[in-house]
């Protein structure tokens, strides 16, 4: 592609996009007064009232729930700065209102009859609760582990989860707290429909659903805006994590069909919040966490929330070290009744040295196999991760992430809403973890510094944006719930100007050139001269731009039948650069491409009743293509630096959702097809000259399809008054097809189990007020280690036990938590498989060790 043409195209598109975005916003604001006139909605009534404490003062931020007489939640809200709540658009019928606030007894209204165009009042006069009684109320709320809807301001609008024709699950704040999860990997196991691929340790992972690996950032959002997820995330910063399974491009823009993960940050508290938590983790990691929030100023127009974390100590391996530092702040300003300005900033540093490195191995039955080469496979049984030597005390990860966000939210009226936002992320990635490269099938390996072994990106920089308008209107007898938006990002990857040499780590008395250990007998190495941290400069080596416009419309045909249509039109353009000895250390443009496409989806929903949905969905997703690498050494790439056509994935699913007073249940049957590319060796091409037809002549091309069939189910809620449960399972048949290699065709995809489940149960001891016991059981089926499925890792089970006790100490509500994870100390591979998204890799496959028996304890005080 001509560089000038592609650059001109990119510049022209950026200019047009900026003009289009501003024009879109201007038109939306200009038309906002008309929305209240033009829309036609069914005749409805309203319920409103005041929430007061015993002294008749307004209670701000009380949770107010509207239910029908069957106990089904119809709407939720909170009392405003004057203690007033309102449900503005209620269908005629019979309802009850329930009100909760910290420190007060649960309040329930009598039956309220609402007629068309009628205003009904219910004023709540709270009664103070005893501390232990209040503790029980707070811990026993029906939705402790259940979330009714995703956060506002995204492509799903404000539609309740039960009405969405997709599998949507949420990891709630209560679940994160009670399980003492510190990172996404720990929290993800409680959603068995979610998996991940570890890249450079437990904090650098790519989330996934339905057996499809995600990317560095295309599948991930923070408050609806794209951000790089292969950096550390502290769970103390987040209110919840929302997961939309499968193909998400029709809603979010080009992405792998591995689901979309939206991390929702904590917002300013509506009532004063002052919590301090002291924690302990095996073997000697101590943690201090403070969570502070309040609203101040006239009419409480200013709000803030701060989360501060300091953790440091020795990990579960001798001579290992863990340090976590988080400073996260959120503020908002409400200058007018219907407008909110929000800002977030977070700094998070993770220092983790001495923990086990990962094991690299090389199956050879791939398109890039050199004739006569031999497979080197991972051992089926994982070793004990607490043994010193699988990682080195002088190597690990030192990761720092800075993220700033701004958003404006505006309600034109009760049915039309606007949100505009921007995000800036800088992620510095010091990754020097030991990579243990297996050299035979006897468990012998050599260890290398990760950056020298894999040339990992030392830095990411992301700028992302969003603009969404949601609303409702009628055309004749049809009711439309629409979401119109634009979202995009600029994702820059940095590289080292000079890569460190690939030199094996050694002990002081091991001759250079041997430098090897074995899984059965790991060695403690010494730091190489000059250490393991590269001292060379970095440069911006790759930039991906993506921007698009999306539209979704849920059309109500009748009370029982709905249709949802969604599509995203997106543009992607890239630039690649070199800055090394070959370019005389001058940053030089070496390639790029511009592509565009539409990702559509269509769904039909049948609702026998309001709390039940049966749906079918078909979706197509484009994602940016791979770009062939440059020539390297004696290897010649026929299509070097050229991009393949954009990948297009397809998904079909049928599902069922049920919401009753105490339980949520969902299940789906699905199929996903995704092409993947790889380097084929022995290509005949004049580009290779004398190397044509040999193993040194390769070409990047589509070499097959990953086809995943599966069924998934999730249940969450209260089984009995004292027993709460959340759990589910995924059954998958992930296969490679059309590979062109008989040995790998129709084989199961590497590292993906056929079966995975997790059950978390919490039981309240009636005899001891405020005491709760929990038990978790995770089961993972066997997984193929190589492409021909010649060997598998065994299935494994991990059991966790925990306890929570909430009481009053010195007049303060205090919560003690204790968890013992992996109580049977099972040794297992947490993830294994190719490092590339699409499957087969020209480099090594990776195996990571799961965590051993670990104890966590904490005490949280509300002051």
C-alpha positions in Angstrom: 0.0 0.0 0.0 1.3 3.5 -0.9 2.3 5.2 2.3 1.1 8.7 1.2 -2.2 7.4 0.1 -2.9 5.5 3.4 -1.7 8.4 5.5 -3.9 10.8 3.5 -6.8 8.5 3.9 -6.3 8.2 7.6 -6.0 12.0 8.0 -9.1 12.6 5.9 -11.1 10.1 7.9 -10.0 11.6 11.2 -11.0 15.1 10.2 -14.4 13.8 8.9 -14.9 11.8 12.0 -14.2 14.8 14.3 -16.6 17.0 12.3 -19.2 14.2 12.3 -18.9 13.6 16.1 -19.3 17.3 16.9 -22.2 17.6 14.4 -23.9 14.6 16.0 -23.6 16.1 19.5 -24.8 19.5 18.3 -27.9 18.0 16.6 -28.7 15.9 19.6 -28.5 18.9 22.0 -30.5 21.1 19.5 -33.3 18.5 19.2 -33.4 17.7 22.9 -36.4 20.0 23.6 -38.3 18.2 20.8 -37.9 14.8 22.3 -40.4 15.4 25.0 -42.9 16.6 22.4 -42.3 14.2 19.6 -42.2 11.0 21.5 -45.4 9.1 22.1 -45.5 6.8 25.1 -48.2 4.8 26.8 -50.3 6.6 29.4 -48.6 6.0 32.7 -48.8 7.0 36.3 -46.2 8.1 38.9 -45.1 7.2 42.4 -43.2 9.6 44.5 -42.5 10.4 48.1 -40.1 11.7 50.7 -37.6 9.7 52.7 -37.0 11.0 56.2 -35.1 9.9 59.3 -36.7 10.0 62.9 -35.7 13.6 63.2 -37.6 14.4 59.9 -34.3 15.2 58.1 -34.0 14.2 54.5 -32.3 10.9 53.9 -30.1 11.2 50.7 -29.2 8.1 48.7 -31.7 5.7 50.1 -32.3 2.7 47.9 -35.9 2.6 46.7 -37.3 -0.5 44.9 -40.6 -0.8 43.0 -42.1 -4.3 42.9 -45.3 -5.8 41.7 -47.5 -7.9 43.9 -45.6 -11.1 42.8 -42.4 -9.5 44.2 -40.8 -8.9 40.8 -38.6 -5.8 40.7 -40.0 -3.2 38.2 -37.7 -0.3 38.8 -35.1 1.0 41.2 -33.9 4.5 42.2 -32.3 6.5 45.0 -33.6 9.5 47.0 -32.1 12.8 45.8 -30.5 15.6 47.7 -33.8 16.6 49.2 -34.7 13.1 50.2 -37.2 12.7 47.3 -37.6 9.7 45.1 -39.8 9.4 41.9 -40.8 6.6 39.6 -42.0 8.7 36.7 -43.5 6.3 34.2 -45.4 3.4 35.8 -47.8 1.2 34.0 -51.3 1.1 35.7 -51.4 -1.7 38.3 -50.8 -2.6 41.9 -47.3 -2.1 43.5 -45.3 -2.0 46.7 -42.3 0.3 47.4 -39.4 -0.9 49.5 -36.9 1.5 51.0 -33.4 0.7 52.5 -30.7 2.9 53.9 -27.7 2.1 56.2 -28.6 2.4 59.9 -32.4 2.2 59.4 -34.9 -0.6 59.4 -36.2 -1.9 56.1 -39.4 0.0 55.1 -42.3 -1.4 53.0 -45.3 0.5 51.7 -48.9 -0.8 51.7 -50.3 -1.9 48.3 -50.3 1.1 46.0 -52.9 1.3 43.2 -51.7 3.3 40.2 -54.0 4.4 37.4 -53.2 6.1 34.1 -52.0 9.7 34.6 -52.3 9.3 38.4 -49.7 10.5 40.9 -49.5 8.3 44.0 -47.4 9.2 47.1 -45.7 7.1 49.7 -43.6 8.9 52.3 -41.1 6.8 54.2 -40.4 7.6 57.8 -37.4 5.5 58.8 -36.9 3.9 62.2 -33.4 3.4 63.5 -32.1 -0.2 63.5 -30.1 -1.9 66.1 -26.6 -2.5 64.9 -26.8 -6.3 64.7 -30.3 -6.1 63.2 -29.0 -3.6 60.7 -26.1 -5.9 59.9 -28.4 -8.8 59.2 -30.6 -6.6 56.9 -27.5 -5.4 55.0 -26.0 -8.9 54.6 -29.3 -10.5 53.6 -30.5 -8.2 50.9 -31.9 -10.1 48.0 -29.6 -8.8 45.4 -26.3 -9.2 47.3 -24.8 -11.3 44.5 -27.4 -10.3 41.8 -27.3 -7.3 39.6 -30.5 -6.3 37.8 -29.1 -4.1 35.0 -25.8 -3.0 33.5 -24.6 0.5 34.2 -26.1 3.4 32.1 -24.2 5.1 29.4 -23.3 2.3 27.1 -24.6 0.4 24.0 -27.0 -1.7 26.1 -28.8 1.4 27.4 -30.7 0.9 30.6 -32.4 -2.3 29.6 -32.8 -4.9 32.4 -30.5 -7.9 31.9 -33.6 -10.2 31.8 -34.7 -8.3 28.6 -31.4 -8.5 26.7 -31.0 -11.2 24.0 -27.4 -11.9 25.1 -25.8 -13.8 28.0 -24.9 -11.0 30.5 -23.3 -11.7 33.9 -22.0 -9.3 36.5 -19.4 -9.7 39.3 -20.9 -7.6 42.0 -19.1 -5.5 44.7 -20.5 -7.7 47.4 -19.1 -10.8 45.8 -15.7 -9.2 45.4 -15.6 -8.2 49.0 -16.8 -11.5 50.5 -14.3 -13.6 48.5 -11.5 -11.1 49.2 -10.6 -11.0 45.5 -7.7 -8.7 44.8 -7.4 -9.1 41.0 -9.5 -10.0 38.0 -8.2 -13.6 37.9 -9.4 -14.2 41.4 -12.8 -12.7 40.8 -13.4 -14.3 37.4 -13.7 -17.9 38.7 -17.0 -17.0 40.3 -18.4 -16.6 36.8 -17.8 -20.1 35.3 -18.9 -18.7 31.9 -15.7 -16.6 31.9 -12.2 -17.7 31.4 -8.8 -16.1 30.6 -5.4 -16.7 29.1 -2.5 -15.7 31.3 0.2 -13.9 29.3 2.9 -12.8 31.8 1.6 -13.9 35.2 -1.7 -13.8 37.1 -2.1 -10.0 36.6 -1.4 -9.9 32.9 -4.3 -11.8 31.3 -6.7 -11.7 28.4 -10.3 -12.4 29.4 -12.4 -14.7 27.4 -15.9 -16.2 27.0 -17.0 -19.3 25.1 -13.5 -20.5 24.5 -12.3 -17.5 22.5 -9.3 -15.6 23.7 -9.5 -11.8 23.9 -7.0 -9.2 22.8 -5.0 -6.6 24.7 -7.8 -4.1 24.7 -10.5 -4.6 21.9 -12.7 -6.7 24.3 -12.3 -4.5 27.4 -13.9 -1.3 28.6 -13.5 0.9 31.7 -16.8 2.7 32.3 -17.7 2.0 28.7 -14.4 3.2 27.2 -11.7 1.1 25.7 -8.6 0.4 27.8 -5.7 -2.0 27.8 -6.5 -5.0 30.1 -3.1 -6.7 29.9 -2.0 -4.5 32.8 -2.8 -4.9 36.5 -6.3 -4.0 37.9 -7.0 -3.7 41.6 -10.5 -4.9 42.4 -10.7 -2.3 45.3 -11.3 0.3 42.6 -14.3 -1.3 41.0 -18.0 -1.5 41.8 -18.7 -4.3 39.5 -17.5 -6.1 36.3 -20.1 -6.6 33.5 -19.6 -9.4 31.0 -21.4 -9.8 27.7 -20.6 -13.2 26.3 -19.7 -14.0 22.7 -19.7 -11.6 19.7 -19.9 -8.0 20.9 -18.8 -6.1 17.8 -22.4 -5.0 16.7 -22.6 -3.2 20.1 -19.0 -2.2 20.9 -17.1 -2.1 17.6 -14.6 -4.5 16.0 -13.4 -7.1 18.5 -12.6 -10.8 18.9 -15.7 -12.9 19.6 -14.5 -13.5 23.1 -17.0 -11.3 24.9 -16.9 -7.7 26.2 -15.7 -6.9 29.8 -16.7 -3.6 31.2 -15.0 -2.6 34.5 -17.3 -0.1 36.4 -15.4 2.2 38.8 -16.8 3.1 42.2 -18.8 6.4 42.2 -19.1 9.1 44.8 -21.2 7.9 47.8 -24.7 9.4 48.3 -24.3 9.0 52.1 -21.1 9.4 54.1 -18.8 6.4 53.6 -15.7 5.9 55.8 -14.2 2.4 55.8 -10.8 1.1 56.7 -9.7 -2.5 56.1 -6.6 -4.3 57.4 -5.7 -7.5 55.6 -3.3 -10.4 55.7 -2.3 -12.9 52.9 0.0 -15.9 53.1 2.8 -15.8 53.8 3.3 -12.3 55.2 1.6 -9.8 52.9 -0.1 -7.1 54.9 -2.7 -4.8 53.3 -4.3 -1.5 54.3 -7.3 -0.3 52.3 -9.3 2.9 52.9 -12.6 3.6 51.1 -13.9 7.2 51.7 -16.8 9.0 50.1 -19.4 11.7 50.7 -21.3 14.6 49.2 -20.6 18.2 50.2 -21.6 21.7 49.3 -25.0 23.4 48.9 -27.6 20.8 48.1 -24.8 18.2 48.0 -23.8 19.1 44.5 -20.1 17.9 44.9 -19.4 14.2 45.5 -16.1 12.3 46.0 -14.9 8.8 46.4 -11.3 7.7 47.3 -9.8 4.2 47.4 -6.3 3.9 48.8 -4.4 0.6 49.0 -0.9 -0.3 50.3 0.1 -3.9 50.5 3.5 -5.4 50.9 5.2 -8.6 52.1 6.5 -12.0 51.1 4.4 -14.3 48.9 3.9 -18.0 49.0 7.3 -18.7 47.6 10.5 -18.3 49.7 12.3 -15.0 48.9 9.3 -13.7 46.8 7.9 -10.2 47.2 4.6 -8.6 46.5 3.8 -4.9 46.6 0.5 -3.2 45.6 -0.1 0.5 45.6 -3.5 2.0 44.6 -4.7 5.6 44.6 -8.0 6.0 42.9 -10.3 9.0 43.1 -13.7 9.7 41.6 -15.5 13.1 41.7 -18.7 14.5 40.3 -20.5 17.8 40.2 -24.3 18.2 39.7 -24.7 21.9 38.8 -28.2 21.3 37.5 -30.9 18.8 38.3 -30.4 16.7 35.1 -26.6 17.1 34.4 -23.6 15.5 36.0 -19.9 16.1 35.3 -17.8 13.1 36.4 -14.0 12.6 36.7 -11.9 9.6 37.6 -8.2 9.1 38.1 -6.3 6.1 39.2 -2.7 5.1 39.8 -1.9 1.5 40.4 1.5 -0.2 40.8 2.1 -3.9 41.1 5.5 -5.3 42.0 5.7 -9.1 42.1 9.1 -10.8 42.1 10.0 -14.3 42.8 6.7 -15.9 41.9 6.7 -18.9 39.4 7.5 -18.0 35.9 5.7 -19.6 33.0 6.8 -22.7 31.0 7.2 -22.5 27.3 6.9 -25.5 25.0 6.8 -26.2 21.3 4.3 -28.5 19.6 5.4 -29.0 15.9 2.2 -30.2 14.1 1.4 -26.7 12.9 1.6 -25.1 9.4 5.0 -23.7 10.4 6.5 -27.0 11.4 9.9 -27.8 10.0 10.0 -31.3 8.6 11.7 -33.7 10.9 11.3 -31.5 14.0 10.0 -33.0 17.2 7.3 -31.9 19.6 8.3 -30.8 23.1 5.3 -30.9 25.4 4.3 -29.7 28.8 4.1 -32.2 31.6 0.6 -33.3 32.3 1.0 -32.9 36.0 1.8 -29.4 37.3 4.6 -29.1 39.9 4.3 -27.5 43.3 4.3 -23.7 42.7 5.7 -23.0 46.2 9.0 -24.6 45.4 11.7 -22.0 44.9 13.3 -22.0 41.4 10.4 -21.9 39.0 10.7 -18.2 39.3 13.7 -16.1 40.5 13.8 -13.6 43.3 15.5 -11.0 41.0 12.8 -11.3 38.3 9.1 -10.7 37.9 6.8 -7.9 37.0 6.8 -4.2 37.9 3.7 -2.8 36.3 2.3 0.7 36.6 -1.0 2.0 35.2 -2.2 5.6 35.1 -5.8 6.2 33.9 -7.8 9.4 33.8 -11.5 9.7 32.7 -14.0 12.5 32.2 -17.7 12.1 31.4 -20.8 14.3 31.1 -24.2 12.8 31.6 -27.4 14.7 30.8 -31.0 13.7 31.0 -33.1 15.6 28.4 -36.2 14.2 30.1 -37.3 11.0 31.7 -36.7 8.9 28.5 -33.9 10.6 26.6 -30.3 10.5 28.0 -26.8 11.5 26.8 -23.4 10.5 27.9 -20.1 11.8 26.5 -16.7 10.6 27.8 -13.0 10.3 27.2 -10.2 8.1 28.7 -6.4 8.4 28.8 -4.3 5.4 29.9 -0.5 5.1 30.2 0.7 1.7 31.2 4.4 1.0 31.9 5.2 -2.8 31.8 8.5 -3.9 33.4 8.3 -7.6 32.7 11.4 -9.6 33.5 9.7 -12.8 34.7 11.7 -16.0 34.2 10.5 -18.0 31.1 11.3 -21.7 31.5 11.8 -23.0 28.0 11.4 -26.8 27.9 14.1 -28.4 25.8 13.0 -32.0 25.9 10.2 -34.3 27.2 12.1 -35.2 30.3 11.2 -31.9 32.0 14.6 -30.2 31.4 14.4 -26.5 30.7 16.5 -23.3 30.3 15.4 -20.1 31.9 15.5 -16.7 30.2 14.5 -13.2 31.1 11.0 -12.6 29.6 11.8 -9.5 27.7 14.9 -11.1 26.1 12.8 -14.2 25.3 9.6 -12.6 23.9 10.3 -8.9 23.2 7.3 -7.9 25.3 5.8 -4.4 24.9 7.2 -2.2 27.7 4.5 0.4 27.3 0.9 1.0 26.1 -0.8 4.3 25.6 -4.6 4.5 25.0 -6.9 7.4 24.2 -10.6 6.3 23.9 -13.9 8.1 23.6 -17.6 7.5 23.7 -20.9 9.3 22.9 -24.2 7.6 23.4 -27.8 8.8 23.3 -30.6 6.5 24.6 -34.3 7.1 24.3 -37.8 5.9 23.6 -40.4 6.8 21.0 -43.4 5.3 19.1 -44.1 4.9 15.4 -47.8 3.9 15.2 -48.3 0.9 17.4 -44.6 0.1 17.7 -42.5 1.2 20.7 -38.8 1.8 20.1 -36.0 1.8 22.7 -33.0 3.1 20.8 -29.3 3.5 21.5 -27.3 5.7 19.1 -23.6 6.2 19.7 -20.0 6.6 18.6 -17.0 5.0 20.2 -13.3 4.5 19.3 -9.7 4.6 20.5 -6.1 5.1 19.6 -3.9 2.3 21.0 -0.2 2.7 20.8 2.3 -0.1 21.5 5.9 0.7 22.3 9.0 -1.4 21.6 12.6 -1.5 22.9 15.0 0.3 20.6 17.5 -2.5 21.3 16.3 -5.8 22.5 18.3 -7.5 25.3 20.3 -10.6 24.2 18.7 -14.0 24.7 21.0 -15.3 27.4 20.0 -18.1 29.7 20.0 -17.5 33.4 22.5 -19.5 35.4 23.7 -20.4 38.8 27.1 -19.1 39.8 28.7 -22.5 39.4 27.0 -23.7 36.2 29.0 -23.4 33.0 27.7 -21.0 30.4 26.1 -22.9 27.6 24.4 -25.4 29.9 22.4 -23.2 32.3 19.5 -25.7 32.7 17.4 -27.2 35.4 14.5 -29.6 35.4 10.9 -29.5 36.7 11.8 -32.2 39.2 14.9 -30.3 40.4 14.5 -26.5 39.9 17.5 -24.3 40.5 17.9 -21.0 42.2 19.8 -18.8 39.7 21.8 -15.6 40.3 21.0 -12.3 38.6 22.9 -11.7 35.4 25.5 -8.9 35.2 23.6 -5.6 34.9 20.3 -7.1 36.2 17.3 -8.1 34.2 15.6 -4.8 33.6 16.4 -3.4 30.1 18.0 0.0 30.2 17.5 0.9 26.5 15.0 3.4 25.2 11.5 2.7 23.9 9.7 4.1 20.9 6.1 4.0 19.6 6.2 1.1 17.2 2.6 0.4 16.4 -0.6 2.5 16.4 -4.1 1.2 15.9 -6.9 3.7 15.4 -10.5 2.6 15.5 -13.7 4.6 15.4 -17.3 3.8 14.6 -21.0 4.5 14.9 -23.5 2.1 16.3 -27.3 1.9 16.4 -29.5 -0.5 18.4 -33.3 -0.5 18.4 -35.5 -2.8 20.5 -38.9 -2.8 18.9 -41.9 -3.8 21.0 -44.4 -5.5 18.7 -46.7 -6.6 21.4 -46.6 -7.4 25.1 -45.0 -10.7 24.3 -42.9 -10.2 21.2 -39.9 -7.9 20.7 -37.2 -7.6 18.0 -33.8 -6.1 18.7 -31.6 -4.9 15.8 -28.1 -3.6 16.2 -25.2 -2.7 13.9 -21.9 -1.0 14.2 -20.1 0.7 11.2 -16.4 1.0 12.0 -13.1 2.1 10.5 -9.7 0.8 11.5 -6.4 2.1 10.3 -2.9 1.3 11.5 0.7 2.5 11.3 3.8 0.5 12.1 7.3 2.0 12.7 10.9 0.9 13.2 13.6 2.5 15.2 16.6 0.3 15.4 20.0 -0.3 13.9 18.4 -1.1 10.5 16.9 2.4 10.4 20.0 4.1 12.0 17.8 4.7 15.1 15.5 7.0 13.3 11.8 6.3 13.7 10.6 5.2 10.3 7.2 4.3 9.0 7.2 0.7 7.6 3.6 -0.1 6.8 -0.1 0.3 7.6 -3.6 -0.3 6.3 -7.1 1.2 6.3 -10.2 -1.1 6.6 -13.8 -0.7 7.4 -16.9 -2.8 7.7 -20.3 -3.4 9.4 -21.0 -5.7 12.3 -24.7 -6.5 12.4 -26.9 -8.5 14.8 -30.6 -9.4 14.9 -32.6 -10.9 17.8 -36.2 -12.0 18.4 -37.5 -12.2 21.9 -40.6 -13.9 23.3 -41.8 -13.0 26.8 -44.5 -15.2 28.1 -44.4 -12.9 31.2 -42.4 -9.9 32.2 -39.9 -12.0 34.2 -39.2 -14.5 31.5 -37.4 -14.2 28.1 -36.9 -16.7 25.3 -34.6 -15.4 22.6 -32.7 -16.1 19.5 -29.7 -14.0 18.3 -27.5 -14.0 15.2 -24.5 -11.8 15.0 -21.5 -11.1 12.8 -18.3 -9.4 14.0 -15.4 -7.9 12.2 -12.1 -7.5 13.9 -8.8 -5.9 12.8 -6.7 -8.4 10.8 -3.2 -9.6 11.5 -0.2 -8.0 9.8 2.5 -10.2 8.5 5.9 -9.8 10.2 9.0 -8.4 8.6 11.7 -10.7 7.3 13.9 -12.0 10.1 17.3 -13.7 9.7 17.2 -16.4 7.0 13.3 -16.5 7.1 11.6 -14.6 4.2 8.0 -13.7 4.6 6.3 -13.5 1.2 3.7 -10.9 2.4 5.9 -9.1 4.9 4.3 -6.1 6.6 1.1 -6.6 4.7 -2.3 -6.9 6.3 -4.8 -9.7 5.7 -8.5 -8.8 5.1 -10.5 -8.1 8.3 -11.6 -11.2 10.1 -15.3 -11.8 10.3 -16.7 -14.1 12.9 -20.3 -15.5 13.1 -22.4 -16.5 16.1 -25.8 -17.9 16.6 -27.4 -18.5 20.0 -30.8 -19.3 21.6 -31.3 -18.6 25.2 -33.7 -18.5 28.1 -33.8 -16.1 31.1 -36.0 -16.3 34.2 -36.1 -13.8 37.1 -38.2 -14.5 40.2 -38.2 -12.8 43.5 -35.2 -14.7 44.9 -33.5 -16.2 41.9 -32.0 -15.3 38.5 -31.5 -18.1 36.0 -30.1 -17.9 32.4 -29.0 -20.5 29.9 -27.9 -20.3 26.2 -27.0 -22.7 23.4 -24.5 -21.2 20.9 -22.1 -21.7 18.0 -19.2 -19.4 17.1 -17.0 -19.6 14.0 -13.8 -17.6 13.8 -11.1 -17.8 11.1 -7.5 -17.7 12.2 -4.2 -17.0 10.4 -0.8 -18.5 10.6 2.5 -18.7 8.8 2.7 -21.5 6.3 6.1 -22.9 5.5 7.5 -24.1 2.2 5.7 -21.6 0.1 6.6 -21.4 -3.6 7.1 -17.8 -4.5 9.6 -15.7 -6.6 9.8 -13.3 -3.6 11.9 -15.9 -1.8 14.3 -16.5 -4.7 16.5 -19.5 -4.0 14.6 -20.1 -0.7 11.3 -20.7 -2.5 9.7 -23.9 -1.5 11.9 -24.4 1.6 11.2 -24.0 5.3 12.7 -20.5 5.1 9.9 -19.3 2.8 6.7 -18.6 4.7 3.5 -16.7 4.1 0.8 -15.4 6.6 -2.6 -16.7 5.5 -5.9 -18.0 6.8 -5.3 -21.6 7.7 -8.5 -22.8 9.3 -11.5 -22.0 11.5 -12.1 -22.3 15.2 -15.6 -23.6 15.7 -17.0 -23.7 19.2 -20.3 -25.3 20.0 -21.5 -24.9 23.6 -24.2 -24.6 26.2 -23.9 -22.4 29.4 -26.1 -21.9 32.4 -26.0 -19.6 35.4 -28.1 -19.5 38.6 -27.8 -16.8 41.3 -29.9 -16.0 44.3 -31.4 -17.2 47.6 -32.3 -20.9 47.7 -33.6 -20.8 51.2 -33.8 -17.9 53.7 -30.3 -18.8 55.1 -28.7 -20.1 52.0 -27.5 -18.0 49.0 -25.9 -19.6 45.9 -24.3 -18.4 42.7 -23.0 -20.9 40.2 -23.0 -22.2 36.7 -21.4 -24.3 34.1 -20.0 -24.1 30.6 -19.9 -27.2 28.3 -17.9 -26.6 25.1 -16.9 -28.5 22.0 -14.1 -26.2 20.6 -12.5 -27.6 17.4 -10.1 -26.6 14.7 -11.4 -27.2 11.2 -10.1 -26.8 7.6 -6.5 -26.6 8.9 -5.1 -28.5 5.9 -3.2 -30.7 8.3 -4.9 -34.2 8.8 -3.3 -34.5 12.2 -4.8 -31.3 13.6 -8.1 -31.1 11.6 -11.2 -31.4 13.8 -9.1 -31.6 16.9 -10.0 -29.9 20.2 -8.5 -26.4 20.7 -5.4 -26.3 22.9 -6.0 -25.4 26.6 -9.8 -25.3 26.5 -11.7 -27.7 28.7 -14.9 -29.4 27.6 -16.5 -28.7 30.9 -16.0 -26.0 33.5 -18.2 -25.2 36.6 -18.1 -23.2 39.8 -20.5 -23.1 42.7 -20.3 -20.5 45.5 -22.7 -21.1 48.5 -23.1 -18.8 51.5 -25.0 -20.0 54.6 -26.1 -17.7 57.5 -25.9 -19.2 61.0 -29.2 -18.5 62.6 -27.7 -19.3 66.1 -25.0 -16.7 65.8 -26.1 -13.3 64.5 -23.9 -11.8 61.8 -22.0 -15.0 61.1 -21.9 -16.4 57.5 -20.0 -19.4 56.1 -19.2 -19.8 52.5 -17.9 -22.7 50.4 -16.7 -22.6 46.8 -16.1 -25.5 44.4 -14.4 -25.0 41.0 -14.2 -27.9 38.6 -12.2 -27.7 35.3 -12.2 -30.6 32.9 -9.2 -32.1 31.1 -7.5 -29.9 28.4 -5.5 -30.8 25.3 -1.8 -29.8 25.5 -1.1 -29.8 21.8 -2.9 -29.4 18.4 -3.1 -33.1 17.7 -4.6 -33.9 21.2 -1.9 -36.5 21.9 -1.9 -35.7 25.6 -4.2 -33.9 28.1 -3.8 -32.3 31.5 -6.0 -34.0 34.1 -9.2 -32.5 35.3 -9.0 -30.8 38.7 -11.1 -29.5 41.6 -10.3 -26.5 43.8 -12.2 -26.0 47.1 -12.3 -22.8 49.1 -13.7 -22.2 52.6 -14.6 -18.8 54.1 -16.3 -17.1 57.0 -17.7 -13.6 57.5 -18.7 -12.1 60.9 -20.2 -8.6 61.3 -20.7 -7.1 64.7 -20.3 -3.9 66.7 -17.0 -2.9 68.2 -16.8 0.4 70.1 -20.0 1.6 68.4 -18.7 0.9 64.9 -19.9 -1.8 62.5 -17.0 -4.2 62.0 -16.7 -7.1 59.6 -14.2 -9.9 59.9 -13.5 -12.1 56.9 -11.4 -15.2 56.5 -10.9 -17.3 53.4 -8.8 -20.4 52.8 -8.3 -21.0 49.1 -7.3 -24.3 47.5 -7.6 -26.1 50.9 -6.5 -29.4 49.4 -3.4 -27.7 47.8 -4.1 -29.1 44.4 -1.3 -28.5 41.8 -2.7 -27.6 38.4 -2.0 -25.6 35.3 -4.2 -22.5 35.5 -3.9 -21.8 31.8 -2.1 -23.3 28.9 -2.2 -22.7 25.2 -0.9 -20.5 22.4 0.3 -17.0 23.0 -1.5 -15.7 19.9 -5.2 -14.9 19.8 -6.1 -17.0 16.8 -4.6 -20.2 18.0 -1.5 -21.8 16.5 1.6 -19.9 17.1 5.0 -19.7 15.4 6.6 -19.3 18.8 6.1 -21.3 22.0 2.9 -22.3 23.8 2.6 -21.2 27.4 1.7 -23.0 30.6 1.1 -21.1 33.9 1.0 -22.6 37.4 -2.2 -22.2 39.5 -2.0 -20.8 43.0 -1.4 -23.2 46.0 -3.2 -23.2 49.4 -3.4 -19.5 50.4 -5.0 -17.9 53.5 -6.6 -14.4 53.5 -7.9 -12.6 56.5 -9.2 -9.0 57.0 -11.1 -6.8 59.3 -13.1 -3.8 58.0 -14.4 -1.0 60.2 -17.0 1.6 59.3 -16.0 4.7 61.1 
